[in-house]
């Protein structure tokens, strides 16, 4: 009974949600206006141009929209300018950026004590 419910209701719902999420995420190359074969130099030039265009200070009266666009441009550049992040994005579509090297610094809670 549960298996039928899973197959008829949950599985299609999850698939629809995943398709919507994939469609909603923007292509980082399109954000910068470059092709997938763009060189690092082309990516940097496109970033500088788009960042100037979309900067909130350059768009009085529409600061919120410009700020969101500026964040997208900065994120696209962050991912595409790093060789490993770009390779991961090209292979999987994962645009999370970092290489998973995060983690705590260890030591005492609250940091080291002064002299």
Phi and psi restraints in degrees (value plus and minus 20) as a CYANA .aco file:
   2 UNK   PHI     -85.7   -45.7
   2 UNK   PSI     -55.9   -15.9
   3 UNK   PHI     -84.1   -44.1
   3 UNK   PSI     -60.1   -20.1
   4 UNK   PHI     -84.3   -44.3
   4 UNK   PSI     -62.3   -22.3
   5 UNK   PHI     -80.6   -40.6
   5 UNK   PSI     -63.3   -23.3
   6 UNK   PHI     -80.6   -40.6
   6 UNK   PSI     -68.1   -28.1
   7 UNK   PHI     -87.5   -47.5
   7 UNK   PSI     -57.0   -17.0
   8 UNK   PHI    -106.5   -66.5
   8 UNK   PSI     -51.9   -11.9
   9 UNK   PHI    -134.7   -94.7
   9 UNK   PSI     -78.6   -38.6
  10 UNK   PHI     -89.4   -49.4
  10 UNK   PSI     -65.7   -25.7
  11 UNK   PHI     -81.3   -41.3
  11 UNK   PSI     -70.1   -30.1
  12 UNK   PHI     -81.1   -41.1
  12 UNK   PSI     -56.8   -16.8
  13 UNK   PHI     -84.0   -44.0
  13 UNK   PSI     -65.0   -25.0
  14 UNK   PHI     -84.3   -44.3
  14 UNK   PSI     -62.2   -22.2
  15 UNK   PHI     -82.5   -42.5
  15 UNK   PSI     -62.2   -22.2
  16 UNK   PHI     -82.7   -42.7
  16 UNK   PSI     -63.7   -23.7
  17 UNK   PHI     -82.2   -42.2
  17 UNK   PSI     -62.7   -22.7
  18 UNK   PHI     -84.2   -44.2
  18 UNK   PSI     -59.3   -19.3
  19 UNK   PHI     -84.9   -44.9
  19 UNK   PSI     -61.7   -21.7
  20 UNK   PHI     -84.6   -44.6
  20 UNK   PSI     -60.7   -20.7
  21 UNK   PHI     -84.0   -44.0
  21 UNK   PSI     -64.6   -24.6
  22 UNK   PHI     -83.1   -43.1
  22 UNK   PSI     -60.0   -20.0
  23 UNK   PHI     -90.7   -50.7
  23 UNK   PSI     -51.1   -11.1
  24 UNK   PHI     -94.7   -54.7
  24 UNK   PSI     -50.7   -10.7
  25 UNK   PHI     -92.5   -52.5
  25 UNK   PSI     114.8   154.8
  26 UNK   PHI    -104.0   -64.0
  26 UNK   PSI     129.1   169.1
  27 UNK   PHI     -92.8   -52.8
  27 UNK   PSI     100.8   140.8
  28 UNK   PHI     -84.5   -44.5
  28 UNK   PSI     -51.5   -11.5
  29 UNK   PHI     -85.8   -45.8
  29 UNK   PSI     -59.9   -19.9
  30 UNK   PHI     -86.8   -46.8
  30 UNK   PSI     -55.6   -15.6
  31 UNK   PHI     -78.2   -38.2
  31 UNK   PSI     -61.7   -21.7
  32 UNK   PHI    -107.5   -67.5
  32 UNK   PSI     -32.3     7.7
  33 UNK   PHI      55.1    95.1
  33 UNK   PSI      14.9    54.9
  34 UNK   PHI    -144.3  -104.3
  34 UNK   PSI     144.8   184.8
  35 UNK   PHI    -104.9   -64.9
  35 UNK   PSI     146.4   186.4
  36 UNK   PHI     -84.5   -44.5
  36 UNK   PSI     -40.9    -0.9
  37 UNK   PHI    -115.2   -75.2
  37 UNK   PSI      -8.4    31.6
  38 UNK   PHI     -82.7   -42.7
  38 UNK   PSI     122.3   162.3
  39 UNK   PHI     -98.8   -58.8
  39 UNK   PSI     143.2   183.2
  40 UNK   PHI     -76.4   -36.4
  40 UNK   PSI     -56.3   -16.3
  41 UNK   PHI     -85.2   -45.2
  41 UNK   PSI     -61.6   -21.6
  42 UNK   PHI     -85.9   -45.9
  42 UNK   PSI     -59.0   -19.0
  43 UNK   PHI     -84.0   -44.0
  43 UNK   PSI     -63.9   -23.9
  44 UNK   PHI     -84.2   -44.2
  44 UNK   PSI     -62.9   -22.9
  45 UNK   PHI     -84.2   -44.2
  45 UNK   PSI     -62.0   -22.0
  46 UNK   PHI     -84.6   -44.6
  46 UNK   PSI     -60.6   -20.6
  47 UNK   PHI     -80.3   -40.3
  47 UNK   PSI     -68.8   -28.8
  48 UNK   PHI     -79.9   -39.9
  48 UNK   PSI     -62.3   -22.3
  49 UNK   PHI     -85.1   -45.1
  49 UNK   PSI     -69.1   -29.1
  50 UNK   PHI     -86.4   -46.4
  50 UNK   PSI     -56.1   -16.1
  51 UNK   PHI     -84.8   -44.8
  51 UNK   PSI     -60.2   -20.2
  52 UNK   PHI     -84.7   -44.7
  52 UNK   PSI     -64.4   -24.4
  53 UNK   PHI     -81.7   -41.7
  53 UNK   PSI     -62.5   -22.5
  54 UNK   PHI    -116.7   -76.7
  54 UNK   PSI     -19.2    20.8
  55 UNK   PHI     -82.6   -42.6
  55 UNK   PSI     114.1   154.1
  56 UNK   PHI     -76.1   -36.1
  56 UNK   PSI     -54.0   -14.0
  57 UNK   PHI     -87.6   -47.6
  57 UNK   PSI     -43.7    -3.7
  58 UNK   PHI    -110.7   -70.7
  58 UNK   PSI     -21.4    18.6
  59 UNK   PHI    -148.7  -108.7
  59 UNK   PSI      46.4    86.4
  60 UNK   PHI     -83.2   -43.2
  60 UNK   PSI     119.2   159.2
  61 UNK   PHI      72.3   112.3
  61 UNK   PSI     -35.4     4.6
  62 UNK   PHI    -159.0  -119.0
  62 UNK   PSI      26.7    66.7
  63 UNK   PHI     -81.1   -41.1
  63 UNK   PSI     -60.0   -20.0
  64 UNK   PHI     -85.2   -45.2
  64 UNK   PSI     -66.5   -26.5
  65 UNK   PHI     -81.8   -41.8
  65 UNK   PSI     -65.5   -25.5
  66 UNK   PHI     -84.4   -44.4
  66 UNK   PSI     -57.9   -17.9
  67 UNK   PHI     -83.6   -43.6
  67 UNK   PSI     -62.7   -22.7
  68 UNK   PHI     -84.9   -44.9
  68 UNK   PSI     -63.9   -23.9
  69 UNK   PHI     -83.1   -43.1
  69 UNK   PSI     -61.7   -21.7
  70 UNK   PHI     -81.4   -41.4
  70 UNK   PSI     -61.1   -21.1
  71 UNK   PHI     -82.8   -42.8
  71 UNK   PSI     -61.6   -21.6
  72 UNK   PHI     -82.8   -42.8
  72 UNK   PSI     -63.5   -23.5
  73 UNK   PHI     -83.5   -43.5
  73 UNK   PSI     -65.1   -25.1
  74 UNK   PHI     -83.2   -43.2
  74 UNK   PSI     -60.8   -20.8
  75 UNK   PHI     -85.7   -45.7
  75 UNK   PSI     -63.7   -23.7
  76 UNK   PHI     -79.3   -39.3
  76 UNK   PSI     -64.2   -24.2
  77 UNK   PHI     -84.8   -44.8
  77 UNK   PSI     -61.8   -21.8
  78 UNK   PHI     -77.6   -37.6
  78 UNK   PSI     -64.2   -24.2
  79 UNK   PHI     -94.1   -54.1
  79 UNK   PSI     -68.1   -28.1
  80 UNK   PHI     -96.9   -56.9
  80 UNK   PSI     -38.8     1.2
  81 UNK   PHI    -104.6   -64.6
  81 UNK   PSI     -35.8     4.2
  82 UNK   PHI    -117.0   -77.0
  82 UNK   PSI     104.6   144.6
  83 UNK   PHI     -76.2   -36.2
  83 UNK   PSI     -68.3   -28.3
  84 UNK   PHI     -88.0   -48.0
  84 UNK   PSI     -62.2   -22.2
  85 UNK   PHI     -84.8   -44.8
  85 UNK   PSI     -59.8   -19.8
  86 UNK   PHI     -85.3   -45.3
  86 UNK   PSI     -62.4   -22.4
  87 UNK   PHI     -81.3   -41.3
  87 UNK   PSI     -63.8   -23.8
  88 UNK   PHI     -84.9   -44.9
  88 UNK   PSI     -62.1   -22.1
  89 UNK   PHI     -82.7   -42.7
  89 UNK   PSI     -64.5   -24.5
  90 UNK   PHI     -83.5   -43.5
  90 UNK   PSI     -56.3   -16.3
  91 UNK   PHI    -100.5   -60.5
  91 UNK   PSI     -57.7   -17.7
  92 UNK   PHI    -142.6  -102.6
  92 UNK   PSI     -36.0     4.0
  93 UNK   PHI      62.9   102.9
  93 UNK   PSI     -16.6    23.4
  94 UNK   PHI     -95.6   -55.6
  94 UNK   PSI      93.7   133.7
  95 UNK   PHI    -127.8   -87.8
  95 UNK   PSI       7.4    47.4
  96 UNK   PHI     -92.0   -52.0
  96 UNK   PSI     -32.7     7.3
  97 UNK   PHI      67.6   107.6
  97 UNK   PSI    -115.2   -75.2
  98 UNK   PHI     -69.1   -29.1
  98 UNK   PSI     139.4   179.4
  99 UNK   PHI    -110.9   -70.9
  99 UNK   PSI      -6.6    33.4
 100 UNK   PHI      56.2    96.2
 100 UNK   PSI       2.9    42.9
 101 UNK   PHI    -111.5   -71.5
 101 UNK   PSI     -10.1    29.9
 102 UNK   PHI     -84.1   -44.1
 102 UNK   PSI    -184.4  -144.4
 103 UNK   PHI     107.4   147.4
 103 UNK   PSI     148.3   188.3
 104 UNK   PHI     -96.5   -56.5
 104 UNK   PSI     144.0   184.0
 105 UNK   PHI    -114.5   -74.5
 105 UNK   PSI     -21.5    18.5
 106 UNK   PHI      53.6    93.6
 106 UNK   PSI    -179.8  -139.8
 107 UNK   PHI      57.8    97.8
 107 UNK   PSI    -189.8  -149.8
 108 UNK   PHI     -98.5   -58.5
 108 UNK   PSI     128.4   168.4
 109 UNK   PHI     -80.9   -40.9
 109 UNK   PSI     116.4   156.4
 110 UNK   PHI      69.7   109.7
 110 UNK   PSI     -22.7    17.3
 111 UNK   PHI      65.1   105.1
 111 UNK   PSI     158.0   198.0
 112 UNK   PHI     -90.0   -50.0
 112 UNK   PSI     133.6   173.6
 113 UNK   PHI    -112.0   -72.0
 113 UNK   PSI     127.4   167.4
 114 UNK   PHI     -94.3   -54.3
 114 UNK   PSI     153.7   193.7
